[in-house]
Amino acid sequence: MTAPIAVRRLPAGTYGAACAEAFADLCRRAEAPNLHMAPAAVAAALSFGISANDVVVLAAQEEGDDRLLGLWALRRTRNLNSGFAPVLAAPLVSLYEVSSAPVLDREHARDAAAALILAIVEAPDLPKVLKLPLLPMAGSVFTAFEAALVATSSSIATFERWQRPMLIPEAGDDAERYLRRALGQGYKKRMQQHRQLEKAGTLSYQRHRGAGAIAALEDFLALEAAGWKGRGGTALASLADDGAYIRKIVGNFAATDAIRVDLLRLDGRPIAGGLLLDFAGQSHFLKIAYDEGHARLSPGRALAIEMLRADFTAGRPFRLDSGAGDKVDPSAYPWGERQQMANAIVALADSSTALPRLAAAARMRLRGWRDRSPR
C-alpha cells in the first residue's frame, strides 16, 4: 500500500538550486519531461518581469518521501487573453515555451495529477480556472490529467487544435529507414534537395552544449536577425527583453547541460540553427532560424535531417518535439509523428469559464479574419 500523496507550494524565489536535482530526477522518471517547469525556467521567467508572487509552484510527493512525483509551475494572471478573469496559466512565458502540462512520474501519473488538481481546487487563494494554451491532448500525462478533472467535477474546453510534428523512432530504426517512412512519397525530392545543398559547398553540422551553447547562441541570434524577422523588428536581437530572457534561459540550462544550439554551416557560415532544450532523452525546439538566401534548398529541413542522423548515430533513446504552433505546416519538418495539441481552458469544480472562453472565441475569430484579409 502506497503512502498518500501530499502537495506543497514552493516559493518561486527559492525554487532553485535546492530543487534542481530533485526535478531532474523526476524528469528521468517521467513519460514527458517538461523543462519549462524546471527551476532554471522559473528563474528566467522571473527575470522576464513576472512577479514571484504570481508564480505558483506545486510539488507532489508521497508523505515521508523526498522524491518528487509531480510538479507544475503556473502563473496567476488576469488580462485580455483571460477575459480579465483571474486564471492560473501555464507555461509561464508561452511565447517561447512549448507545453502547459505538468511533469508526472510515469508510475504514479494518475495519483500525482489528481493530487495537483485537488490542491488547486482546495486552495482558497487560487483561481479555479486554468488557461493552458499549449496542452498535449494525448498520451499518459493527458490521460492522468483528464481522470483528475473527472474526479473533481471539472471540465475542459478546447479552442485552437493542431497537429505538432514529432520524431518518435520505432525499434530497429536507423536514419535512412526513418526518413523513408517519415517523408513518404516526398523522400526522393527532399533527399535530392539535401544533396544539392551538400554540393553547394562544405556542409558541416555541429551540436553545441554547455559553455559552447552560450557562445553559439550569438551565431544563432545573428542568423535570425539577418532574415525577415530582423527586417520586421521581431528578431530576438531586436527585442531587448526577449533577447535577455532567451540568454537567461540558455545560461541557466547550460549550467545543467540541458540546452543545446545546433548549427548547420555552409563553407563555415551558419545557414540554419536550432535552439533546443534537451534532457532525459527528449528534446524540443524553442526557436529555429535559417538563411533566406538558401531558402530554395530548405536549410531548415537540412538541419533537421542532420540532427536526426546525429541522434541515430549516438545510439541512445531519444524523442524530439518540434514545438510547432498551430500556424506551422507540419510538412515543413522531416518528422513523421504527430502530437495533438490544443489551447485549453479548464473549469475546476464547476467554476465559471464564461469570460476566458469568450476571450478565446474572440481571438479565434480575429485570427480567422486576419488570415483571410489581403496582405
ROKE-282527 format. One line per field, with one value per residue (C-alpha): residue in three letters; x, y, z. Coordinates in steps of 0.5 Angstrom, whole numbers, plus 500, padded with zeros to 3 digits. Layout:
code	[ALA/...] $
c1	[X/...] $
c2	[Y/...] $
c3	[Z/...] $
***
This chain:
code	[MET/THR/ALA/PRO/ILE/ALA/VAL/ARG/ARG/LEU/PRO/ALA/GLY/THR/TYR/GLY/ALA/ALA/CYS/ALA/GLU/ALA/PHE/ALA/ASP/LEU/CYS/ARG/ARG/ALA/GLU/ALA/PRO/ASN/LEU/HIS/MET/ALA/PRO/ALA/ALA/VAL/ALA/ALA/ALA/LEU/SER/PHE/GLY/ILE/SER/ALA/ASN/ASP/VAL/VAL/VAL/LEU/ALA/ALA/GLN/GLU/GLU/GLY/ASP/ASP/ARG/LEU/LEU/GLY/LEU/TRP/ALA/LEU/ARG/ARG/THR/ARG/ASN/LEU/ASN/SER/GLY/PHE/ALA/PRO/VAL/LEU/ALA/ALA/PRO/LEU/VAL/SER/LEU/TYR/GLU/VAL/SER/SER/ALA/PRO/VAL/LEU/ASP/ARG/GLU/HIS/ALA/ARG/ASP/ALA/ALA/ALA/ALA/LEU/ILE/LEU/ALA/ILE/VAL/GLU/ALA/PRO/ASP/LEU/PRO/LYS/VAL/LEU/LYS/LEU/PRO/LEU/LEU/PRO/MET/ALA/GLY/SER/VAL/PHE/THR/ALA/PHE/GLU/ALA/ALA/LEU/VAL/ALA/THR/SER/SER/SER/ILE/ALA/THR/PHE/GLU/ARG/TRP/GLN/ARG/PRO/MET/LEU/ILE/PRO/GLU/ALA/GLY/ASP/ASP/ALA/GLU/ARG/TYR/LEU/ARG/ARG/ALA/LEU/GLY/GLN/GLY/TYR/LYS/LYS/ARG/MET/GLN/GLN/HIS/ARG/GLN/LEU/GLU/LYS/ALA/GLY/THR/LEU/SER/TYR/GLN/ARG/HIS/ARG/GLY/ALA/GLY/ALA/ILE/ALA/ALA/LEU/GLU/ASP/PHE/LEU/ALA/LEU/GLU/ALA/ALA/GLY/TRP/LYS/GLY/ARG/GLY/GLY/THR/ALA/LEU/ALA/SER/LEU/ALA/ASP/ASP/GLY/ALA/TYR/ILE/ARG/LYS/ILE/VAL/GLY/ASN/PHE/ALA/ALA/THR/ASP/ALA/ILE/ARG/VAL/ASP/LEU/LEU/ARG/LEU/ASP/GLY/ARG/PRO/ILE/ALA/GLY/GLY/LEU/LEU/LEU/ASP/PHE/ALA/GLY/GLN/SER/HIS/PHE/LEU/LYS/ILE/ALA/TYR/ASP/GLU/GLY/HIS/ALA/ARG/LEU/SER/PRO/GLY/ARG/ALA/LEU/ALA/ILE/GLU/MET/LEU/ARG/ALA/ASP/PHE/THR/ALA/GLY/ARG/PRO/PHE/ARG/LEU/ASP/SER/GLY/ALA/GLY/ASP/LYS/VAL/ASP/PRO/SER/ALA/TYR/PRO/TRP/GLY/GLU/ARG/GLN/GLN/MET/ALA/ASN/ALA/ILE/VAL/ALA/LEU/ALA/ASP/SER/SER/THR/ALA/LEU/PRO/ARG/LEU/ALA/ALA/ALA/ALA/ARG/MET/ARG/LEU/ARG/GLY/TRP/ARG/ASP/ARG/SER/PRO/ARG] $
c1	[500/503/503/498/501/501/502/506/507/515/516/518/524/527/525/532/539/536/531/534/537/530/527/532/531/523/524/528/522/517/514/514/519/517/523/519/517/525/528/532/526/522/528/529/521/522/528/523/519/514/513/515/508/504/508/505/510/506/510/507/511/509/509/515/519/523/522/518/512/509/511/507/509/503/502/497/494/489/489/486/487/483/477/480/478/483/486/492/496/502/507/510/512/508/511/518/515/512/508/503/503/506/511/509/513/510/509/505/502/494/495/500/496/490/493/496/489/486/491/489/481/482/487/483/487/488/484/479/480/486/489/493/495/500/497/498/492/494/499/500/500/494/490/492/490/483/482/484/479/473/475/474/468/472/471/476/474/479/480/485/487/493/498/505/511/515/520/519/523/521/525/530/530/536/537/535/529/526/527/524/518/517/518/514/513/517/523/527/525/527/534/536/535/539/545/544/546/552/554/554/560/563/557/558/554/555/552/554/553/555/559/559/552/552/558/554/547/551/551/544/542/545/543/535/537/539/532/525/525/530/527/521/524/521/528/531/537/532/528/531/527/526/533/535/530/533/540/538/535/541/545/541/540/547/549/546/548/540/540/544/545/545/548/549/554/556/563/564/558/552/546/541/540/536/536/533/532/535/535/533/532/527/529/525/525/525/527/529/533/535/539/534/539/539/531/531/535/531/537/532/530/537/539/533/536/543/540/537/543/547/542/541/549/549/545/541/534/531/525/524/519/518/515/511/505/498/500/506/506/508/510/516/519/522/519/513/510/504/502/495/495/490/489/485/481/479/474/476/470/464/467/465/470/465/470/476/472/469/476/479/473/474/481/480/475/480/486/481/479/487/488/483/485/489/496] $
c2	[500/507/513/518/524/531/537/543/550/552/560/562/566/560/554/554/550/546/543/543/535/533/536/533/526/527/528/522/518/522/520/527/532/539/543/549/547/547/552/554/556/559/564/566/568/572/576/577/581/576/577/572/573/571/564/558/552/546/540/533/528/522/523/522/521/527/524/529/525/531/539/544/551/556/564/568/573/577/580/581/574/571/576/580/574/571/565/560/560/555/556/562/565/562/566/562/555/549/545/547/540/538/534/527/521/515/510/515/519/519/520/526/529/528/531/537/539/538/542/548/546/547/553/559/564/561/562/556/557/554/557/552/555/549/543/536/532/525/521/518/525/528/521/522/530/528/523/528/533/528/526/534/535/539/540/542/546/547/552/552/545/543/537/538/535/530/525/518/513/506/500/498/505/508/515/512/508/513/519/514/513/520/523/518/520/526/522/523/530/532/528/531/538/536/533/540/543/539/540/548/548/545/543/542/540/542/541/546/545/548/554/552/553/560/562/559/563/569/566/564/571/574/569/570/578/577/575/577/578/582/587/587/588/582/578/577/581/587/586/588/584/578/577/578/572/568/569/568/561/559/561/557/551/551/550/543/541/541/546/546/550/546/550/548/551/552/554/556/560/559/558/554/554/551/553/547/544/537/533/526/523/528/535/540/547/554/557/556/560/560/564/566/566/559/558/554/549/549/549/549/542/540/542/537/532/532/533/526/523/525/522/516/515/516/510/513/513/520/524/530/535/541/546/548/552/552/556/552/547/540/538/543/538/531/528/523/523/528/530/533/540/545/552/549/553/548/550/547/544/547/554/559/560/565/570/566/562/569/572/565/565/572/571/565/570/575/571/568/575/577/570/572/579/581/582] $
c3	[500/498/502/501/496/499/495/498/495/494/494/487/489/493/488/485/486/492/488/481/482/485/479/474/478/476/469/469/471/467/461/458/462/461/462/463/470/472/477/471/467/473/475/468/468/474/470/465/469/472/479/484/488/482/481/484/484/486/488/489/494/498/505/508/502/499/491/487/484/480/479/476/475/474/474/477/471/469/462/456/454/460/459/465/470/474/472/473/467/464/462/465/458/453/447/448/451/448/454/459/462/469/470/473/475/470/475/479/474/476/483/482/477/482/488/484/481/488/491/487/488/496/496/498/495/488/482/480/472/468/462/458/451/450/452/449/448/448/452/459/462/459/461/468/468/465/470/475/472/472/480/482/477/473/465/459/453/447/442/437/436/431/430/432/429/433/432/436/433/432/435/429/426/423/420/413/415/419/414/408/413/415/408/405/397/398/400/394/392/400/399/392/395/401/396/392/399/400/393/394/399/405/409/417/423/430/437/442/449/456/455/448/447/450/445/439/441/439/432/432/434/428/423/426/425/418/416/415/423/423/418/421/428/431/432/439/438/436/443/449/454/450/448/455/457/452/454/461/459/455/461/466/463/460/468/468/461/459/453/446/440/433/428/420/417/409/408/415/415/419/415/420/427/432/440/444/451/452/458/460/452/450/446/444/440/443/436/429/424/417/412/407/401/401/402/395/399/405/410/416/414/412/419/422/418/420/427/427/423/429/434/431/430/438/439/445/446/444/442/439/440/434/439/433/434/430/424/422/416/419/412/413/418/416/422/421/428/431/437/438/441/444/447/453/459/465/470/476/481/476/476/471/465/461/461/459/454/451/450/447/442/440/439/434/430/430/427/422/420/420/416/410/410/404/406] $
***
